[in-house]
């Protein structure tokens, strides 16, 4: 399975302006310490349970975590659920 492409926070902000949803897939505690502007907290562990918050399967989803590992796990879960317009955001 191919990995989701990497983009920068600046590229993520540009995509947000065009309607992409920025998901912070870290823990709620990490999100409280700091998170990208305009991001939504949705820990990777709760992704499948809260899929209804994401909108349609064509929605561009930008996945953010500390090192990229949880973002890649989130991308795998989302692909299995039918989402394919996925990007990993790096700091």
C-alpha positions as CSV (number, residue, x, y, z in Angstrom):
1,X,0.0,0.0,0.0
2,X,1.4,3.4,-0.9
3,X,2.0,6.0,1.7
4,X,0.1,9.3,1.8
5,X,2.2,12.2,0.4
6,X,4.0,14.5,2.8
7,X,3.1,18.2,2.9
8,X,4.3,21.1,5.0
9,X,2.2,23.1,7.5
10,X,2.2,26.0,5.1
11,X,0.9,23.7,2.3
12,X,-1.7,22.3,4.8
13,X,-2.9,25.9,5.5
14,X,-3.3,26.5,1.8
15,X,-5.3,23.3,1.4
16,X,-7.4,24.2,4.5
17,X,-8.3,27.5,2.7
18,X,-9.6,25.4,-0.2
19,X,-11.7,23.2,2.2
20,X,-9.4,20.4,3.4
21,X,-9.8,19.2,7.0
22,X,-6.7,19.1,9.2
23,X,-6.9,16.3,11.7
24,X,-4.6,16.2,14.7
25,X,-4.4,12.4,15.4
26,X,-2.3,12.8,18.6
27,X,-3.6,12.3,22.1
28,X,-5.9,15.0,23.6
29,X,-3.1,15.9,26.0
30,X,-0.7,16.6,23.1
31,X,-3.3,18.5,21.3
32,X,-3.8,20.8,24.4
33,X,-0.1,21.5,24.6
34,X,0.1,22.7,21.0
35,X,-1.7,22.1,17.8
36,X,-1.8,23.5,14.3
37,X,-4.2,26.4,13.8
38,X,-7.6,25.2,12.5
39,X,-7.0,21.6,13.3
40,X,-9.5,19.2,14.8
41,X,-8.5,16.8,17.5
42,X,-9.3,13.2,16.5
43,X,-6.9,10.7,18.1
44,X,-6.0,7.8,15.8
45,X,-7.5,5.4,18.4
46,X,-10.9,6.9,18.0
47,X,-10.9,7.4,14.2
48,X,-13.1,4.5,13.2
49,X,-15.6,5.3,15.9
50,X,-15.9,9.0,14.9
51,X,-15.7,8.7,11.2
52,X,-19.0,10.6,10.9
53,X,-17.2,13.8,11.8
54,X,-15.1,13.7,8.6
55,X,-17.7,14.4,5.9
56,X,-17.7,12.7,2.6
57,X,-15.1,10.2,1.4
58,X,-13.9,12.7,-1.2
59,X,-13.0,15.2,1.5
60,X,-9.3,16.1,1.6
61,X,-7.9,15.0,4.9
62,X,-4.6,16.4,6.3
63,X,-3.2,14.2,9.0
64,X,-0.9,15.6,11.7
65,X,1.1,14.0,14.5
66,X,4.5,14.4,16.1
67,X,6.7,12.2,13.9
68,X,4.4,10.8,11.2
69,X,3.8,7.3,12.6
70,X,0.3,7.9,13.9
71,X,-0.6,9.8,10.8
72,X,0.4,6.9,8.6
73,X,-1.6,4.5,10.9
74,X,-4.6,6.9,10.5
75,X,-4.1,6.9,6.7
76,X,-4.3,3.1,6.7
77,X,-7.5,3.1,8.7
78,X,-9.0,5.8,6.5
79,X,-8.1,4.0,3.3
80,X,-9.9,0.9,4.6
81,X,-12.9,3.0,5.3
82,X,-12.9,4.4,1.7
83,X,-11.0,7.7,2.1
84,X,-8.2,8.3,-0.4
85,X,-7.6,12.0,-0.6
86,X,-5.1,11.9,2.3
87,X,-1.9,13.8,3.1
88,X,0.6,13.6,6.0
89,X,1.5,17.0,7.4
90,X,5.1,17.4,8.7
91,X,6.3,20.2,11.0
